[in-house]
Amino acid sequence: MYSWGHNRRFNSYTEYIRKTFGGRVQKVVVDAGFTCPNRDGTKGTGGCTYCNNDAFNPSYCNPIEPIHNQIEKGIDFHSIRYRRATRFLVYFQPYSNTYAPLSLLQELYEEALAYPHVEGLVIGTRPDCVDEEKLQYLAQLSKNYFIQVEYGVESCYNTSLQRINRGHDFETSKNVIQRTHDLGVRTGAHFIFGLPGEDPDAMLAEAEIISQLAVDTVKFHQLQLVKGTKIVEDYMEEPSAFHQFSLQEYIDFIIRFLERLSPDIVVERFAGEVPPQLLHHLSWDLIRYDEVLKRIEKELQARDTFQGKRYEGVRV
């Protein structure tokens, strides 16, 4: 049926990390003060229509503080909930964390890697913010550390990417993901379900497209309308363009999507979670991600189904 070495019905990131390191490793988010070419005028201004980094930036992050201070505070923050965590991955998350000269990236990354008990880095960025020189450097780091580049892809459809002012096309994502993979760097990708103009059938069809990408891991989020973003204005003007999932409908969609997704791809998240005070409206009330995950797993069990059950492709 499935052969991931655990009893979960999808290829779990938790188990992937446990298998890689032999135990628990906790991510610690840092804010290095980067910006984005879609904000500073290089490609555009205002950013992507859905973007508000305050929606997921932990309270202990402060870009005016040195990286090692943020790591220390992050470890203290997580030590209350994850007391067994003694090893860490530093997650450069807000904005585009390769959008700087290589010399600055080297300084920041190596400061993080020098912190005690840090095993590696997860670097969130855009597919149009890396070049060959940066990828070669990351490939060198990967020989001694766990290095993963997490690309914001968001959609496989260029019409959607243009509509959300993304500033790059899907082909850019596909090409840089392949190049990153070819250099031996772990590669992740992030996708949003519910972007304007996409119906459930179009979103479901992305499973086959994503299955052919050279990604190790994926994150899936439902579109959340965050206050202060352009997409809220778009929604108010044309709500019919948006498919807003109810929780039960989303769980059903995710299960059907998982069935069509390659079993080789590790799934890190199925849904996003934003502080309620930042949301334009609460479509799922105040339910936390842990509960969403439990319900997805319960439904997988009830339907006796699993990731890749309907997958018929061969990854290249």
C-alpha positions in Angstrom: 0.0 0.0 0.0 2.6 2.6 1.1 6.1 2.2 2.4 7.3 5.2 4.4 8.3 3.2 7.5 5.5 4.6 9.7 1.8 4.1 10.1 0.6 7.5 8.8 -1.2 7.6 5.5 0.9 10.3 3.9 4.6 11.0 3.5 5.0 13.0 6.7 7.6 15.7 7.2 7.9 14.8 10.9 8.9 11.3 9.9 11.2 12.6 7.2 13.1 14.7 9.7 13.2 11.8 12.2 14.5 9.5 9.6 17.1 12.1 8.5 18.4 13.0 11.9 17.4 10.0 14.0 15.2 12.1 16.3 13.4 15.4 16.7 14.8 18.6 15.3 12.9 21.9 15.8 12.7 24.8 13.4 13.6 28.3 14.8 12.4 31.2 12.7 14.7 34.3 12.2 14.0 37.5 10.4 17.2 38.8 8.7 15.6 42.0 7.4 15.3 41.0 3.8 12.8 42.6 1.4 11.5 41.4 -2.0 11.9 42.5 -5.6 8.2 42.7 -5.9 8.2 45.4 -3.2 11.2 47.5 -3.7 10.5 48.4 -7.3 12.8 46.0 -9.0 9.9 44.0 -10.3 7.0 45.8 -8.7 5.7 47.5 -5.7 3.1 46.5 -3.1 4.1 42.8 -3.2 1.9 39.9 -4.0 -1.8 40.7 -3.4 -2.2 38.2 -0.5 1.0 38.9 1.3 1.3 40.2 4.9 4.4 38.8 6.6 3.0 39.8 10.0 0.5 36.9 9.6 3.2 34.3 10.2 6.2 36.0 11.8 6.7 34.8 15.4 6.8 37.4 18.1 10.4 36.6 19.1 11.7 37.7 15.6 13.1 41.2 15.3 15.1 42.0 12.2 17.1 44.7 14.1 18.6 42.0 16.4 21.6 39.8 15.4 20.8 36.4 14.1 22.3 34.6 17.1 20.1 36.7 19.5 17.0 35.7 17.5 18.0 32.0 17.6 18.6 32.2 21.3 15.1 33.7 21.9 13.6 31.2 19.5 15.1 28.2 21.3 13.8 29.6 24.6 10.4 30.1 23.1 10.2 26.6 21.9 11.7 25.0 24.9 8.4 25.3 26.8 6.4 23.2 24.3 9.2 21.1 22.8 11.3 20.1 25.8 12.8 17.2 24.0 14.2 19.3 21.1 18.0 19.6 21.5 18.8 20.2 17.8 17.6 22.9 15.6 17.1 24.1 12.0 17.3 27.9 11.5 14.4 28.9 9.3 15.0 32.1 7.3 11.3 32.8 6.6 10.0 36.4 6.2 10.3 37.8 2.6 12.9 36.6 0.1 15.9 35.2 2.0 18.3 35.0 -1.0 17.6 38.5 -2.1 21.0 40.0 -1.2 24.6 39.9 -2.4 26.2 36.5 -1.8 28.7 38.0 0.6 25.9 39.1 3.0 24.1 35.8 2.6 27.3 34.0 3.6 27.7 36.2 6.7 24.1 35.6 7.8 23.9 31.9 7.0 27.2 31.0 8.6 26.4 33.0 11.7 23.3 30.8 12.1 25.2 27.6 11.4 27.8 28.5 14.0 25.2 28.6 16.8 25.4 25.5 19.1 23.2 22.6 18.2 22.1 24.1 14.8 22.1 21.3 12.3 21.2 23.3 9.2 19.1 25.9 7.5 15.7 26.2 5.8 15.7 29.2 3.4 12.4 30.6 2.2 12.7 32.6 -1.0 11.3 33.3 -4.5 12.3 31.3 -7.5 13.5 34.5 -9.2 15.9 35.4 -6.3 18.6 32.8 -6.8 21.4 32.6 -9.4 24.1 30.1 -10.2 26.6 31.6 -7.8 24.2 31.3 -4.9 23.1 27.8 -5.8 26.7 26.7 -6.0 27.4 28.1 -2.5 24.3 26.4 -1.1 25.4 23.1 -2.7 28.8 23.5 -0.9 27.0 24.1 2.4 24.9 21.0 1.8 27.9 18.8 2.0 28.2 19.4 5.7 24.8 20.7 6.8 21.1 20.1 6.2 20.2 22.8 3.7 16.7 23.2 2.2 15.5 25.9 -0.1 11.8 26.5 0.1 10.4 28.2 -3.0 7.2 30.2 -3.0 5.5 28.8 -6.2 1.9 29.4 -5.1 0.2 28.2 -8.3 1.0 26.1 -11.4 -1.1 28.5 -13.5 0.4 31.6 -15.1 -3.0 33.4 -15.2 -3.2 33.0 -11.4 0.3 34.2 -10.8 -0.3 37.3 -12.9 -3.6 38.0 -11.1 -1.9 37.9 -7.7 1.0 40.1 -8.9 3.5 37.4 -8.3 6.1 38.8 -10.7 7.3 35.5 -12.1 5.8 32.6 -14.1 5.5 28.9 -13.3 8.3 28.0 -15.8 10.7 30.1 -13.7 9.8 28.0 -10.6 10.0 24.7 -12.5 13.5 25.5 -13.9 15.0 26.7 -10.6 13.6 23.8 -8.7 15.2 21.4 -11.1 18.5 23.2 -11.0 18.5 23.3 -7.2 17.7 19.6 -7.1 20.4 18.8 -9.6 23.0 20.4 -7.4 22.0 18.2 -4.5 20.3 20.8 -2.4 17.0 19.7 -0.7 14.2 21.5 -2.4 10.7 22.5 -1.1 7.8 24.4 -2.6 4.8 26.2 -1.3 1.3 26.3 -2.9 -1.9 28.1 -2.1 -5.4 26.7 -2.7 -8.2 29.1 -3.4 -6.5 31.8 -5.5 -8.9 33.9 -7.5 -10.0 32.3 -10.8 -9.2 28.8 -9.7 -12.0 26.3 -9.1 -11.5 23.0 -7.2 -11.0 21.0 -10.5 -8.2 23.3 -11.5 -6.6 23.0 -8.1 -7.0 19.2 -8.1 -5.3 19.0 -11.5 -2.2 20.6 -9.9 -1.4 17.3 -8.1 -0.2 15.8 -11.3 1.9 18.9 -12.2 3.5 19.1 -8.8 4.2 15.4 -8.8 6.6 16.0 -11.8 8.5 18.8 -10.1 11.9 17.9 -8.6 10.8 18.8 -5.1 11.5 16.9 -1.9 8.8 18.6 0.2 5.7 20.6 -0.2 3.5 22.9 1.9 -0.1 23.6 1.1 -2.1 26.5 2.5 -5.7 27.5 2.0 -6.0 31.1 0.9 -6.6 33.3 3.9 -7.8 36.9 3.4 -5.5 38.9 5.6 -6.4 42.5 6.6 -4.4 45.2 4.8 -3.7 43.1 1.7 -4.8 43.9 -1.9 -6.5 40.6 -2.2 -9.2 41.6 0.4 -10.1 44.5 -1.9 -10.2 42.1 -4.9 -12.5 39.8 -2.9 -14.8 42.6 -1.9 -15.1 43.7 -5.6 -15.6 40.2 -7.0 -16.3 37.5 -4.4 -17.5 35.1 -7.1 -14.0 34.8 -8.4 -12.9 33.1 -5.1 -13.6 29.6 -4.0 -13.7 29.8 -0.3 -13.5 26.3 1.2 -15.4 25.4 4.2 -13.4 23.2 6.6 -15.1 20.0 5.7 -14.9 20.8 2.0 -11.2 21.5 2.3 -10.6 18.2 4.1 -12.3 16.4 1.3 -10.3 18.3 -1.3 -7.0 17.6 0.4 -7.7 13.9 0.6 -8.6 13.8 -3.1 -5.5 15.8 -3.9 -3.3 13.5 -1.8 -4.5 10.5 -3.6 -3.2 12.0 -6.8 0.1 13.2 -5.4 3.3 11.2 -5.9 4.0 9.2 -2.7 7.7 10.2 -3.0 6.9 13.8 -2.1 7.1 14.7 1.6 4.1 16.8 2.8 5.0 19.4 5.5 1.7 21.2 5.9 -1.8 20.9 4.6 -3.2 24.2 5.8 -2.1 27.6 7.1 -2.9 29.3 10.3 -3.1 33.1 10.8 -3.8 35.0 14.0 -7.5 35.6 14.0 -7.2 39.4 14.6 -5.4 39.7 11.2 -8.1 37.9 9.2 -10.7 39.7 7.2 -13.2 37.0 8.2 -13.0 33.7 10.0 -14.0 31.0 7.6 -13.0 28.1 9.9 -13.8 29.8 13.2 -10.8 29.4 15.6 -9.7 25.9 14.8 -5.9 25.3 15.1 -3.8 23.5 12.6 -3.2 20.5 14.8 -6.9 19.8 14.9 -7.2 20.2 11.1 -4.4 17.6 10.7 -6.2 15.2 13.1 -9.4 15.5 11.1 -7.5 14.9 7.8 -5.8 11.8 9.2 -9.1 10.5 10.7 -10.8 10.9 7.3 -8.0 9.1 5.5 -8.4 6.2 7.9 -12.2 6.2 7.5 -11.9 6.1 3.7 -9.1 3.6 3.8 -7.1 5.8 1.4 -3.6 7.3 1.3 -1.1 9.5 -0.5 -0.5 8.3 -4.1 -3.4 5.8 -4.2 -4.6 7.2 -7.5 -1.1 8.4 -8.7 -0.2 6.7 -12.0 2.7 8.7 -13.1 6.5 8.2 -12.9 8.6 10.9 -11.5 11.5 12.1 -13.7 
